[in-house]
Amino acid sequence: MKKKSIVILIAVILLFSSCASLDIFQSGYATSPDLTVEEKFSIAGARHVKVSYPECYYKGDEFLSRLEELVEGADDYILISTFLGSSSPRLERFYSLLEEKAKSGVRVYFMMDAVSSYDMTESRFHMTPIYFLRESGVHLHEFSPLTSMHFVALWTLMLRDHRKLMVFDGEYAVLGGMNLNYISLGAEKEDIQRDSMYVFSSRALSSLLTDAFFEIWNDSSVDYADRSLFPSYPSDADGLYDAYLFNQGGDEKEMIASLYASLINSAEKEILMLPYLPVMNKTMEGAIKRAIDRGVSVKMLIPLDSRGYAKSGVSYLLPKLVDLGIELYVSEIGDLPMLHEKLAVVDGRYTVIGSSNFNYRTMSLAYEISLVIDSEEFAAASASHFYDRIEEGSFYTDKERAEAIKKEDGSFLSYMMIYYGG
């Protein structure tokens, strides 16, 4: 019965989900050799901003401590958008702090995707729903609740808000890949995911994230918020690096595809990626293959997800990645927690951080937000972190080993599940 249900779900996904071609990877401005990366970003609609070097957090418990400090220090407003939001024992203090702030008059707006209550990770065994926040005055909004109305347009079931962003008093801006749930922040060391979050002391980036937050909030919630009541600031004069914000959602379609298409087609030397589930369509694969054919080294580190269908789907995918010419490393679940991080470093200069995976679903079926930082200093540190992740516990995967893993654990049905479902 379980397998039959999976087959039915896949059939529904194939019939009703978006069929974006992502032509930007193979044609148009993103492939032009006459345009700089910055010019391509401008055409794509990215928002330019100056930023300084961020605080980098690669451990959930350390980020949780910093997050509690940011909440405690807020005087005016707190904006939070997360894909999966729920409480658990180690997260109780964080949510209590949010309640206390709301009761004291601080404006707290919290947006989570409606699939939070259907979390498929280890969190499902530990989580407590956070609807109680409304009682203290927190403006809590579920993005795209799973209701009978979806049967009118089934493809909307697949459209989820996968962004992770936060703003505190227009002073601190936060981006990354960690959810506000047990497995990202509240688990013990052997269970907590390996991931990343970045905290910027930046009024300019905070303003852009505030724009991004309320664009989706006011488009999907009846609890309207007047954006003008949340102060905006000019670009930070002391920002060291140029950065480019890509906010995909609402009227902005395929922004993340434009980001990656521009970088991959412009790459000259090296691409390092932590892509999580790198399930690509033909145009994405073609961009990677062309980069490799012109001499660009492409290295990927991907996890074998602890969830059964995701692990068997990635196992099925591995030979395809090797055939493209990717130098592939695989992080297997075992002594180390699952690697959920999203990161890309291109030519030792451009670093991509944020919520976006490098796969078809991210490009076409999700609201995402990512920041590209133009800094050799930050790129060098991010590249070092990439190689540290490899050294932590992964193995190089050639064609023979990839085929062996596919034969042992691979499943075409699971591959189709992660192609559309992530």
C-alpha positions in Angstrom: 0.0 0.0 0.0 2.9 2.4 0.8 4.5 1.9 -2.5 1.2 2.3 -4.3 0.6 5.6 -2.6 4.1 6.8 -3.7 3.4 5.9 -7.3 0.0 7.8 -7.1 1.7 10.8 -5.6 4.4 10.8 -8.4 1.7 10.6 -11.0 -0.1 13.6 -9.5 3.1 15.6 -9.4 4.0 14.8 -13.0 0.5 15.7 -14.2 0.0 19.0 -12.3 3.4 20.5 -11.5 5.0 23.2 -13.5 7.1 22.2 -16.5 9.6 25.0 -16.7 12.2 24.5 -19.3 14.8 26.8 -17.7 16.1 27.9 -21.1 18.1 30.6 -19.4 20.8 28.0 -18.8 21.4 27.6 -22.6 20.3 30.8 -24.3 20.0 34.6 -23.8 22.0 37.0 -21.8 23.2 34.4 -19.3 25.3 32.7 -21.9 26.6 35.8 -23.6 30.5 36.1 -23.5 30.2 39.8 -24.1 28.5 40.5 -20.7 30.1 40.6 -17.3 28.6 38.7 -14.4 27.5 41.9 -12.9 25.7 42.9 -16.1 24.0 39.6 -16.2 22.9 40.0 -12.6 21.5 43.4 -13.4 19.5 42.1 -16.4 18.2 39.3 -14.2 16.8 41.9 -11.7 19.1 41.2 -8.8 19.2 43.9 -6.1 22.7 45.3 -5.6 23.8 46.0 -2.1 27.1 46.6 -0.2 27.8 44.2 2.7 30.6 43.6 5.2 32.0 40.2 6.2 29.2 38.2 7.9 29.2 36.1 11.0 29.2 32.5 9.8 27.5 29.7 11.7 27.9 26.1 10.8 26.5 24.5 14.0 22.8 24.8 14.8 23.3 25.1 18.6 25.8 28.0 18.1 23.4 29.8 15.7 20.5 29.2 18.2 22.4 31.0 20.9 23.1 33.9 18.6 19.5 34.0 17.4 18.3 34.2 21.0 20.6 37.2 21.5 19.2 38.9 18.4 15.6 38.4 19.7 16.5 39.7 23.1 18.1 42.8 21.7 15.2 43.7 19.4 13.4 47.0 20.3 11.1 47.7 17.3 10.4 44.7 15.1 11.4 41.1 14.2 10.7 39.5 10.8 11.2 35.7 10.4 10.5 33.6 7.4 11.2 29.8 7.5 10.3 26.8 5.5 9.8 24.5 8.6 8.9 26.0 11.9 8.1 24.1 15.1 9.2 23.9 18.7 11.0 21.2 20.7 12.6 21.2 24.1 15.8 23.0 23.2 13.8 25.6 21.1 11.3 26.5 23.9 13.4 29.4 25.2 13.7 30.9 21.7 9.9 30.8 21.2 9.3 32.1 24.7 11.5 35.1 23.9 9.5 35.8 20.8 6.3 35.7 23.0 7.8 38.1 25.5 8.9 40.5 22.8 5.4 40.5 21.3 3.8 41.1 24.7 6.2 44.0 25.3 5.1 45.8 22.1 7.8 44.7 19.7 6.2 43.9 16.3 6.9 40.2 15.5 6.0 38.8 12.1 6.6 35.1 11.6 5.9 33.3 8.3 6.3 29.6 7.9 5.4 27.2 5.1 2.2 25.2 5.8 4.1 22.0 5.4 5.7 22.7 8.8 3.1 20.5 10.4 4.0 17.7 7.9 7.7 17.8 8.5 9.3 14.6 7.1 12.6 14.9 8.9 13.6 13.5 12.3 11.8 16.6 13.7 8.4 14.9 13.3 9.1 12.7 16.4 9.9 15.7 18.6 8.1 18.8 17.3 5.3 20.9 18.8 3.3 23.1 16.5 3.8 26.9 17.1 0.3 28.2 16.7 0.4 29.2 20.4 2.5 32.2 19.3 -0.6 34.0 18.2 -1.9 34.1 21.8 0.9 36.5 22.7 0.4 38.8 19.8 2.9 37.3 17.3 1.7 37.8 13.7 1.9 34.2 12.6 1.2 33.3 9.0 1.2 29.9 7.2 2.1 30.2 3.6 -0.2 28.3 1.3 -2.2 26.2 3.8 -3.0 22.7 2.6 -6.8 23.0 2.0 -9.4 21.6 -0.3 -9.0 24.7 -2.5 -5.8 23.2 -3.8 -7.8 20.6 -5.7 -8.9 23.4 -8.1 -5.2 23.9 -9.0 -3.3 20.8 -7.9 0.1 22.2 -9.1 -0.1 24.8 -6.3 0.5 22.0 -3.8 4.1 21.9 -5.1 4.7 25.7 -4.8 6.2 26.2 -1.3 8.1 29.0 0.4 11.5 27.5 1.1 13.2 30.8 2.1 15.0 31.3 5.4 15.4 35.0 6.2 15.3 37.2 9.3 15.5 41.0 10.1 16.0 42.5 13.5 15.1 46.3 13.8 16.4 47.0 10.3 19.9 46.5 11.7 20.7 42.8 11.4 19.9 40.6 8.3 20.1 36.8 8.5 20.2 34.3 5.6 21.0 30.6 5.2 19.7 27.1 5.1 18.7 26.3 8.7 15.0 25.8 9.5 13.5 26.6 12.9 12.9 23.0 13.9 14.4 20.2 15.9 16.8 18.8 13.3 18.3 22.1 12.4 18.6 23.8 15.8 17.2 21.6 18.6 18.7 18.2 18.2 21.6 16.6 20.1 25.0 16.5 18.3 24.6 13.1 16.7 21.2 14.1 15.1 21.5 17.8 14.3 22.0 18.6 10.7 25.2 20.2 9.3 24.1 23.4 7.8 24.9 27.2 7.6 23.5 30.6 8.6 25.0 34.0 8.0 24.3 37.1 10.1 25.0 40.6 8.6 25.2 43.8 10.5 23.7 45.8 7.5 20.9 48.3 7.3 21.0 48.1 3.5 20.6 44.3 3.3 18.0 44.5 6.1 15.9 46.8 4.0 16.1 44.5 1.0 15.1 41.5 3.1 12.2 43.5 4.6 11.0 44.3 1.1 11.3 40.6 0.2 9.5 39.5 3.4 6.4 41.8 3.0 6.1 41.2 -0.7 5.2 37.6 0.0 3.4 38.3 3.3 1.0 40.8 1.8 0.5 38.7 -1.3 -0.5 35.6 0.7 -1.9 36.9 4.1 -5.1 38.7 5.1 -3.1 40.3 8.0 -1.9 43.2 5.8 1.3 45.0 7.0 2.2 48.5 5.9 5.8 48.3 4.6 6.3 52.0 5.1 6.1 51.5 8.8 9.3 49.5 8.8 12.1 52.0 8.1 14.3 51.7 5.0 17.9 52.8 4.9 20.3 53.7 2.1 23.2 51.5 1.1 25.8 51.0 3.8 28.7 53.4 3.2 31.1 51.1 5.0 30.1 47.9 3.2 33.2 46.2 1.9 31.9 44.0 -0.8 29.4 44.1 -3.7 26.6 41.7 -3.2 23.5 40.8 -5.2 20.2 39.6 -3.8 18.0 37.2 -5.7 14.5 36.9 -4.2 12.4 34.3 -6.1 8.7 34.5 -5.4 5.5 36.3 -6.3 6.1 38.1 -9.6 9.8 37.2 -9.7 10.1 33.9 -11.6 13.2 31.8 -12.1 15.5 34.3 -10.3 17.6 31.5 -8.9 18.0 29.9 -12.4 19.2 33.3 -13.6 21.7 33.4 -10.8 23.2 30.0 -11.5 23.0 30.3 -15.2 24.9 33.6 -15.2 27.7 32.2 -12.9 28.1 28.8 -14.6 28.2 30.2 -18.1 30.7 32.8 -17.0 32.9 30.5 -15.0 36.5 30.3 -16.2 38.4 28.2 -13.6 36.5 26.5 -10.9 33.0 25.8 -9.4 32.6 24.3 -5.9 29.1 23.3 -4.9 27.3 22.0 -1.9 24.0 21.6 -3.8 22.1 19.2 -1.4 20.0 17.4 -4.1 21.5 18.2 -7.5 18.7 16.9 -9.6 19.0 18.8 -12.9 17.0 19.0 -16.1 18.7 18.9 -19.5 19.4 22.6 -19.7 21.0 22.7 -16.3 23.1 19.6 -17.2 24.1 21.2 -20.5 25.4 24.4 -18.7 27.5 22.2 -16.4 28.8 20.1 -19.2 29.8 23.1 -21.3 31.7 24.6 -18.4 33.6 21.4 -17.9 34.3 21.1 -21.7 35.9 24.6 -21.7 38.2 23.6 -18.9 36.3 24.6 -15.7 36.8 22.3 -12.7 33.4 21.4 -11.2 33.5 19.8 -7.8 30.3 18.7 -5.9 29.8 17.3 -2.4 26.4 15.8 -1.9 24.8 13.8 0.9 23.0 10.5 0.9 19.9 11.8 2.7 18.7 9.9 5.7 15.2 9.8 4.3 14.7 6.6 2.4 13.2 8.0 -0.8 15.8 10.8 -1.0 18.7 8.5 -0.4 17.6 6.0 -3.1 16.8 8.9 -5.4 20.3 10.4 -5.1 21.9 6.9 -5.4 20.1 6.5 -8.7 21.4 9.9 -9.8 25.2 9.5 -9.0 26.3 7.9 -12.4 24.7 10.8 -14.3 26.7 13.3 -12.3 29.9 11.5 -12.9 29.1 11.2 -16.7 28.9 15.0 -16.9 32.5 15.2 -15.7 31.8 16.4 -12.2 34.5 15.6 -9.5 32.0 14.0 -7.1 32.2 13.5 -3.4 29.5 11.8 -1.4 28.8 12.3 2.3 27.2 9.2 3.8 25.0 9.3 6.9 26.7 7.4 9.7 28.9 8.9 12.4 28.2 12.4 11.0 24.8 14.1 10.8 23.2 14.8 7.4 24.7 17.6 5.3 21.9 20.1 4.5 24.1 23.0 3.6 23.7 25.1 0.3 26.9 26.8 -1.0 28.6 27.6 -4.3 32.0 29.3 -4.9 32.9 30.3 -8.5 36.4 31.3 -9.7 37.5 32.1 -6.2 35.5 35.3 -6.3 31.7 34.8 -6.2 30.1 33.0 -3.2 26.4 32.0 -3.2 24.6 31.6 0.1 21.0 31.3 1.1 18.1 28.9 0.9 18.4 27.6 -2.7 19.4 24.1 -3.6 20.9 23.5 -7.1 18.1 21.5 -8.6 15.0 21.6 -10.8 12.5 22.1 -8.0 14.4 25.1 -6.6 14.5 26.7 -10.0 10.9 26.3 -10.8 8.7 25.2 -7.9 9.7 27.2 -4.8 10.1 30.6 -3.3 13.8 31.0 -2.6 16.3 33.7 -1.6 20.0 33.8 -2.2 22.8 36.3 -1.9 25.9 36.4 -4.2 28.9 38.0 -2.5 31.7 39.3 -4.7 34.7 39.0 -2.5 37.9 37.0 -2.9 38.4 37.0 0.9 35.0 35.5 1.6 35.3 33.1 -1.3 38.6 31.8 0.0 37.1 31.2 3.4 34.1 29.5 1.8 36.2 27.3 -0.4 38.2 26.3 2.7 35.0 25.4 4.4 34.0 23.4 1.4 37.1 21.3 1.6 36.7 21.0 5.3 33.3 19.4 4.7 35.0 16.9 2.3 37.6 16.0 4.9 34.9 15.6 7.6 33.7 12.4 6.1 33.0 11.8 2.5 34.4 9.6 -0.3 35.4 10.3 -3.9 33.0 8.7 -6.3 34.1 7.5 -9.7 31.9 5.9 -12.3 32.4 2.3 -11.0 31.6 3.3 -7.4 28.6 5.4 -8.5 27.2 2.5 -10.5 27.6 0.2 -7.6 25.7 2.6 -5.3 23.0 2.9 -7.9 22.7 -0.8 -8.2 22.5 -1.4 -4.5 20.2 1.5 -3.4 19.0 3.4 -6.4 15.4 3.8 -7.4 13.9 5.5 -10.5 10.7 6.2 -8.7 12.5 7.9 -5.8 14.6 9.9 -8.3 11.4 11.2 -9.8 10.2 12.1 -6.3 13.2 14.2 -5.6 13.2 15.7 -9.1 9.8 17.4 -8.5 9.5 17.1 -4.7 13.0 17.9 -3.4 
